[in-house]
Amino acid sequence: MYKPLIFYIGLRYTRAKRRTQFISFVTLASVLGIALSVTALITVLSVMNGFVSEISDRMLSMTAHATITGKYGQLDNWQELAQKVKNHPHVQGSAPFINGQVMINADRRVSGTMLSGILPEYEAKVSEVAEKMKAGKLSDLVAGQYSVVLGAELASYLGVMVGDKITVISPQVNSTPAGVVPRMRRFTVVGVFQVGMYEYDRNMAFVHIDDAAKLFRMENAVSALRIKLDDLLNAPQITQALATEFYNDYRVSDWTMAHDNFFQAIKMEKRVMSIILLLMVAVAAFNIVSTLIMVVTDKRGDIAILKTQGLTSASVMGIFMVLGTVIGIFGTVLGTVGGVLLALNIAELVKTIEDIFGIKFLSAQVYYISDLPSQLIWTDVYAIAGMAFLLSLLATIYPAWQAAKVNPAEVLRYE
């Protein structure tokens, strides 16, 4: 009896006797319920984090971390500006580009497309398009040869391959004796890229920046300067510092502004999913209420005797809170361990299930992400485990309070 009395009795009540087998079964069910709920919550959030990370990586492989442009939507002195930003400690590279909406025609197929004029040797410093080439090379874009690199989905839609000719139609027009006609130019397909994001693979094409300047009549100007930063998460602060450095000469934006709606939607979805799954944990935790009420009913005689021996109502309440807390701790620990192990190995587990049953959960023909990604964030794990334990602790209060209200005289009268 060297242990504190309430802990000793509370822990003793966790062991089953022959006549309390059903109560022990309900206790086990409560532990497993909490464990399964915590495991599910950790696993689902890890998979969501994995998908967000995968999509973000693919998106940011094509999107500028930060963009600098002039007040009127173009830069006339991009070489000078590139030299300035090169000296900034957080800038890893920069590249000029010219963007414009065009129509692309191949045989009888027509598609609206974002045409981007780039310098291949500079582009490799700020994006991964050169590493995403399915056919040809980005360096095949040579000034004056009017060559073009298409996204895989766009090339498939137009039915063209490397070596085929396409017609690029600019929204700008030429005045001729026959009237006003759109500017058109024949380009040769020299490459096809595939990022894995439909938005880019279907709606983007690259040409040399000199050819784009001629097509859009930009002369020596460019649309903007694309910048690669060393810290994506700190992009707003870095761009603010750049904006302050350049005063009001240029407009500076970062990737969080360009895709703010997307990332806000992801945050909202994760928040809602967390609340929904947390309700599962709450339901499992409040099974402890029914378990403890049955224990209180079964132990009324013990409670009455303990009170006649001088045990206070607060101590009785503590006994049953210890019992409920032990159930919550066991369930939370089991769920946390199970969730971490499952989150770390879910990709291999899903692949094994697919191999055994000959099925594919994420078909590569339908989904760009054909594997199940998972990214375990320990702050999520700590938050989930803490919340599960807190809910378990709260669930013990009412039954423990009912135990403390037991009147020894009424109980012992019928014993």
C-alpha positions, 0 to 999 in steps of 0.5 A: 500500500505504498502507492497513493490510495486512489491510484491503487484502487483505481488501477485495481479496478482495471483488472477483471473479475469473473463476475465483471467480464462484461464490464471488462469487455466494454472497457476494452471496446472503449480503449480500441475505439479511442485507438482506432479513432486516433489512428484514423485521424493521424493517418488521414491527416498525414495522407492529406499532408502528402497530397498537399506537398505533392501538388505544391511541389508540382505546382511550384516547379512551374510557378515563380516563387516571386515575380517582379514586373514594372508599373505598366506590366512590362520590364524594359531593363530586365538585365539590370534588374536581374543583376540587382536581385542577384545580390539579395541573400535569399535569391537563388536565381532569376529568369525573364519571360514574356507571357501572352494568350494565343490560339494554337491550330493544328490541322482541324484542332484549335486550343487557347493556350498561355504562350511563354517566351523564355531563355532556356539557359535562364529558365533552368535556374527558376523552374523544373520544366527542363527536367520534366521533358518527355520528348526533346530538350528545352535547349532546342528552343533557339531564337529565330527558328520559331520552335515550341515546346508543348505540354503533354495534354495539349500535344495529345489534344492537338494530335502533334508530335516532335517535328510537326508544325502548328500555327500560333495565332496572336490576339494582336492584329496586322493592318493589310490592304485586305483588312485587319487580320490576326498575327499568325506564325508557324512554329515547329514542335521540338519538345513535349513536357509533362509536369503532372498538373493538368493546368500546366500540361494542357494550357502551356507552351514555351518558345524562345523569348526572342520569338515571343517578343516578335510575336507580341511586339515586345521589342526589347521588353519582357513581361516580368522577371521570375525569381527563385527563393531559398525559402518558400515558406518565407516568400511573403517576407522576402518579397516585402523586403524586395519591394521595400528595396526597390521602393515604387519602381517595380511591383513584386508578388509571390506564389502565395498571392498567385495561388491564394485561393487554392491553398486557402481551400486546402487549409479549410478542407484540412480543418473541416476533415480534422473536426469530422475525424475528431468527432470520431475520437470524441464518440470513442472517448465518451464510451468511457462514460458508459463504461465508468457508469457500469463500474460505478453501479457494480462497485456501489458496495465498495464505495459505501464501505470505503466512505464508512472507512473515512474516504472522502467524496473527492477521493472516490471521485479521484478513483474513478477518474484514475480508472477513466484516465488509464483507459484514455491513456492506453487508447491514446498511446495505442492509437498514436503508435498505430497511426504513426506506423501506418502513416509511415508505411501506408504507401507500401501497405497500399501497394501490397494490397494492390498486388495481392488483389490485382487492383489499382486504387489510384489509376495512372490513367485517371489520376496524376498522383498514382501512389498514395503519398504520406507526410507525417507532421509531428505537431499534428501527432502531438495535437491529436494525442493531446486532444484525445487524452483531454476528451478522455479525461473530460469523459470521466468527470460525470461518472466520477461525480456520480460515484462521489454522490453514493450514500453509504447508508442507502447502499449498505441497508440492502447489503 
